[in-house]
């Protein structure tokens, strides 16, 4: 894994849900049988 790529992606992963909330997007939580609970933004489809 490239350290620079990870360093660039980490803030997006952390700040993505925060930016969605600031824009007034709503999150929907659902559980898949093969995965832990996943939250997805209803408006833009961003996951967390």
Order of alpha helices (4+ residues) and beta strands (2+ residues): alpha-beta-beta
